[in-house]
Amino acid sequence: MTETLTIERTKEKRDVTGRKPVRHRKRAKRPVWEEPPTAAGQTAKGLTLGVVVAVVLVPLWIIVVTSLSTQAAVNRAGGLVIWPTDVTFEAYRVMLGDSTVRNALLVSLGITAVGTAVSMVVSILCAYGLSRSGSVAHRFILVLLILTMFVSGGLIPTFLVVTELGGYGQWWALILPGAVSVFNILVLRAFYSDTSTDLIEAARIDGAGDWRILWSIVLPTSRAVTAVIALFYGVGYWNSFFNVMLYMPTDSEKWPLQYVLLTYVNRGNGLPGSVNSGFGSQFSQTAPLSLQMAVVVLTIVPLLLVYPFMQKHFRTGVLTGAVKG
Amino acid sequence: MSSVSTEPPARKNKLSLRVRLRRDRSLLLMTVPAVALLLVFNYVPLFGLLTAFQDYNPLVGVWNSEWVGFDQFVTLFGDSLFWGSLTNTLYLSFVQLILFFPIPIALALLLNSVLSERLRNFIQSIAYLPHFFSWVLAITIFQQMFGGAGLLNQFLRSNDMSTWDIMTNPDTFVLLITSQAIWKEAGWSIIVFLAALAAINTDLYESSAVDGAGRWRRLWHITLPGMSGVIMLMLVLRLGNALTVGFEQFLIQREAVGHEAADVLDTFAFYYGIATNNYSYGAAAGLFKSVISLLLIWGANKLAHAFGEDGLYRK
C-alpha cells in the first residue's frame, strides 16, 4: 500500500541551484501528419473553452464592479452592476473602517501565517526524516502516517479530544488538529528522496549532518515544491471556517474573514460588535450591496496576489505524477 | 543545526540497531512533531470512537460514562432522519458520478488539442482558480448569480418574467450541489487527465496517421486506451468515496433548503451529535460511515486489481 503513490519529479531537468534551464518559447505548430481542423470543430472548441473561462471570470468581474459602484448605480441596475459607470472606493473605505471586518482580516492573516509556518516546519522535517532510504524505523513511521488517511475517528471523537485538551475557544484549536497533511508530506518526501545522492554524500563526507543537508542542499533544490505545498496549506487555513464554528462560535472577536463572509454576505445578517463602531448602522442592517461585494473581494484578493507566482510552479509538475498513470 | 554528525555515508542495514539509532537520531527527531500531532489528533480520536458504545456525558468524560453496548446503533437504524441522510448521500454521489465525472476528461481532451502553449496555460490557470476558493465564497458567488436577489432574477424581473430561485428550492438542490461542485472542482480535476495525456507517446499518433487513421480513430484507439488507467483509477476512487459528498457545502446551505434535502451522512454527526450535545449518537453515525467507507475503499481496491491497476491511494 505504501508505495502505490509515485510522484515523478518534474520533467524539466534542474541544476543544483534549482533554476530551470532557459527554454525558448517555440511557436505552436501543427504536426505535418495531422489533418487541418474543420471550421465547425474549431468554433465548437473555442466556444466551449470560452465558456469555461467565462463562468469563472464573469462572476468575479461583476462582483468587483459592483463593489466599486455607488448606491445610485446599484439602484439603477436593480442589483449587481455589470459595467462600471461611476467608480468609487467608498465601500472599501467603510469596510476597512469597520472594527469587526478589520479584526477578522487580522485574524485570517494571523491564522494563515502562523498555521502555514507550523505546518511547513512540521511537514518539511518529517518529509526529510523519512526520505533517506534505509534509515531506522522509517517504514514503520510511514505506515503510521498513511494509515491516518484511511481510518479516522471522525468529527465527534476529534471534537471531544480537542475540547478535553482545553481547546474550546483557543487559537491552537484552529491550527493544530489539522496542521499535518499526510498527503503533503508524501509529496515533499517524494521530491526529497530524489535529491541527488552524490551531492548529499559529498556533503556528508565534508562533515555535514542531516540538519545541515536539509537546510543547505535539499531545501534549496526543491523550492518549487515547497512553494506549492505552502500554497496548499495557506489556502486551507485562509478558507477554513468550520473549525471556528466548532470551537469558537460565540466569540466574534476571533472570527476569521470567511465567517464574516458567511454571516454578513451569505446569510445577510448584521455583524455583532459592529453596532458600536462608527459605521455600525451599515453593517448591522441589511447592508448596501457594494459593501457586501467589497467583503467578497477582500476574501479573494490575498489568493489573487500569490496565485500568479504559484501558477508557474504548478507547471513544474508537482501534481503531474500525483496519480500513477 | 547543532548536531553535525560525522558518520560514514554508507547506510547499511547490517549495522546493529544501536549504531543505526545513533546514526539516524536526527532523522528520527525530525519526524517527532508530525508523529506527535497525528497521534494526538488522529490516533487518540480512534479510541474516542468507543463513545459510540456509551451514553457519553461530557461532565464525567469518556472513562466514567455509562456503557450501553449497541443501543446507539439500534436508535440510529430506527431513525428516519438517519435513513434520509444516507439516501441523500447515495443519491448525490450517483448524480455527481454521472454529471461531474465525464466533464474533466472531456475538458482535458479539449485542452490538450489546443496548440498554443500560452493559451493552454492561460485557460488552465483560470480553470484551476475556483479550486482555491472556500465553499463560503463559492456559494456566495452562486447566490449572487442565481439567488433570489441575484443576477439571473434581476434580469428576469427587469423583463417582467417570473423569478426563479434555485438557491432555496429543495427539489432542485441535487442539481445545485452538483453544478457548484463542477464549477469549483472540475477544472482542478483536469490535472491528472492532462498528465495521462502528456504521457502518451506522440509517435503512436504520427504512425497511425500515416497509416490512414483519422482523428476519431486516433482518439478511440490511442488516446482513450492511453487514459484508461487513470480514468479507471479515478472512477474506482469515486466509488470508494461514495459516502463522502462534502461537508461545508451542505452545512452552509442547509438553512436555505431545509434539512430534508441538505442532510448527508457527514453533516448528520454534526447536527444530531454535537449541536444537540448527543455526542454518542453522532459518534455512532460517524463510526457507521467510517466502517462502510473502509469496506467500499477495500472493495474498490479489489476492483482496481481486477482491472489490472496497481491499486489506489487517496487522501
Interface residues (C-beta under 8 A of the other chain):
Chain A: M1 T4 L5 R25 K26 A28 K29 R30 P31 W33 E34 E35 K45 T48 L49 V52 V53 V55 V56 L57 P59 L60 I62 I63 A77 G78 G79 L80 V121 V122 S123 L125 C126 Y128 G129 L130 R132 S133 G134 S135 V136 A137 H138 I141 L144 L145 T148 M149 F150 V151 S152 G153 G154 L155 I156 P157 T158 F159 L160 V161 V162 T163 E164 L165 L176 P177 G178 A179 V180 S181 V182 F183 I185 E201 R204 I205 G207 A208 G209 D210 W211 R212 L214 W215 V235 W238 N239 S240 F241 F242 M245 L246 Q258 Y259 L261 L262 V265 N266 R267 M293 V296 T299 I300 L303 Y307 Q311 F314 R315 L319 T320 G321 A322 V323 K324 G325
Chain B: M1 S2 S3 V4 S5 T6 E7 P9 R11 K12 N13 L17 R20 L21 R23 D24 S26 L27 L28 L29 M30 T31 P33 A34 V35 L37 L38 V40 F41 N42 Y43 V44 P45 L46 F47 G48 L49 T51 Y56 P58 G61 V62 L107 L110 L111 S113 V114 L115 S116 E117 R118 N121 I123 S125 I126 A127 Y128 L129 P130 F132 F133 S134 W135 V136 L137 I139 T140 I141 Q143 Q144 M145 A149 G150 L151 Q154 R157 S158 W183 G187 I191 V192 A195 A196 A198 A199 T202 Y205 E206 A209 V210 G214 R215 G229 V230 L233 M234 F247 E248 L251 I252 E255 D266 A269 F270 G273 I274 Y279 G282 A283 G286 L287 K289 S290 L294 I297 D310 G311 L312 Y313 R314 K315
